[in-house]
């Protein structure tokens, strides 16, 4: 992901690709949340990164659907 513009790589993706990426990230977030509750997550920063990436994907998807 580009530090200056995190949306640059998402802008080139189609709506179907973004929807699939959203589903994958939502599943990953769900898994990480449960692992964190049980104490199995080694890298807790991964939860935050996944949550933010999911928000970026949702924003990109919403902007493409609005056009």
Protein Blocks (a to p, Z undefined) as FASTA:
>chain_A
ZZklmmlmmmmpcfklmmmmmmmmmmmmmmmmmmmmnopafblmlmmmmmmmmmmmmmmm
mmmmmZZ
